[in-house]
Amino acid sequence: MSRPRAGAAAGGRRRLPRQPAWTATLTWKAAVFIAVMCCALAALLGVLVHVSVAGQTVRDSREKALDRLGEVGLLYASGEPLPPFAGVDPAGLPAALRALAVRGERGTMVAEFEGRPTMWAAGPAEGRALAVRVDYTQGAATIDRLDRSILGSSVLAIGATLLVGAFAVTRVTRRLHATATVARRISAGDLDARVGDPRTKDPSRPQDEVATVAAALDTMASSLQRKLQSEQRFTADVAHELRTPLTGLSAAAELLPEGRPAELVRDRVRTMRALTEDLLEISRLDAGTERVDLAVHALGPLAERVVRAAAGTTGTVTEVRVVRDATVETDRRRLERVLGNLVANAHRHGAAPVVLTVDGPVVTVRDHGAGFPDYLLAAGPQRFRTEGGAKGHGLGLTIAAGQAEVLGAELVFANAPEEDGGGGAVARLTLPEYVDLAEPEPEQGPGGAGPGEDGPGAAHRHTKGT
């Protein structure tokens, strides 16, 4: 007989169903806790009341039955006839109570007699059992009504407590959600966001824990905002103050006699001036005061113009592939700045070939180097940080990301897989596409292509910056 494998047995186990997300909320947990505590308290009180009332009712009936038994005992001893509710070894007398009386003891017991609850009392009578019965219907009905009242009042109390508790907990959770929303806004860059809990504005007013958390978050946001604004002002002031001496230094460098030392001085001055302009641009982006100048542009020609400008300045070669051109409404200067920085970064830190692809409103810049470092993929570009011995200040991609945010575009950094042409860094810029609703659709020719097109192959155009 073959034995099942351990892996197969483990795979055959059924997984427990995953609990819904709402069961993890504080409101749900508080409601369950309140309901459980109310049920436990109602059950405890109900049992105590039931035991107390039932015991008192049974004691009253027992005393009444024993009193009747004493009266019937006197009648039996005098030889007088017994009343209808009494007799010697009467029918219906419980066997346990009969045995107790035969042994010479007196006792009582509740039992059914002719379909009705009855309290029996029995005592010895010449080796037999002398017994009386008392109707216990009223006592049993009283206990039954009491049980129903306890159950009904418990349900009403639990429902009312749940409503009041849910209202109180919801008020707290709403304040917690508001605090969490403000925290997310601050983490997204909105440093003006504040909780503004009214309980924190009056020092004489007692504060609960939620108000304390809200006040701590507002204090933290204010402190963080002051520090960032101070850093932004410092960066802007330093960059602004450097422009004047750098301008003079640049003019003086032009007066130097031609030679290798003069070329080195001019190159360093150009680098410092570019760094100063980058710092000024970053300070404006951090301040959030940038305003876009929107206009409608064809994306393919604009990308080609950026590549030609980069080739004329640095002598680099970038291949441009226009898979599908698109019309976008954007700020041309800012978009050229973003694409220029992405292309320059690909040449500076990557390896050839560098390819810029336009596919509708999506522009992709890819090189075939080692790819982006892990810290950049995880947290985005970081100023003044480069990987290893790479040259640069880490400002190009920071400016590109900031300008893309101003344009309302999405800039994503990734690494191409090794099996896809040898890997490399990939920067993907997605712009909002412009659609002119008033422009009619072009008529298609016999082959499915529009006027002036040769078919599907005409959608691809390849140019190179030289």
Secondary structure, 3 states (H helix, E strand, C coil): CCCCCHHHHHHCCCCCCCCCHHHHCHHHHHHHHHHHHHHHHHHHHHHHHHHHHHHHHHHHHHHHHHHHHHHHHHHHHHCCCCCCCEEECCCCCCHHHHHHHHCCCCEEEEEEECCEEEEEEEEEECCEEEEEEEECHHHHHHHHHHHHHHHHHHHHHHHHHHHHHHHHHHHHHHHHHHHHHHHHHHHCCCCCCCCCCHHHCCCCCCCCHHHHHHHHHHHHHHHHHHHHHHHHHHHHHHHHHHHHHHHHHHHHHHCCCCCHHHHHHHHHHHHHHHHHHHHHHHHHHHHCCCCCCCEEEEHHHHHHHHHHHHHHHHCCCEEEEEEECCEEEECHHHHHHHHHHHHHHHHHHCCCCEEEEEECCEEEEECCCCCCCHHHHHHCCCCCCCCCCCCCCCCHHHHHHHHHHHHCCEEEEEECCCCCCCCCEEEEEECCECCCCCCCCCCCCCCCCCCCCCCHHHHCEEEECC
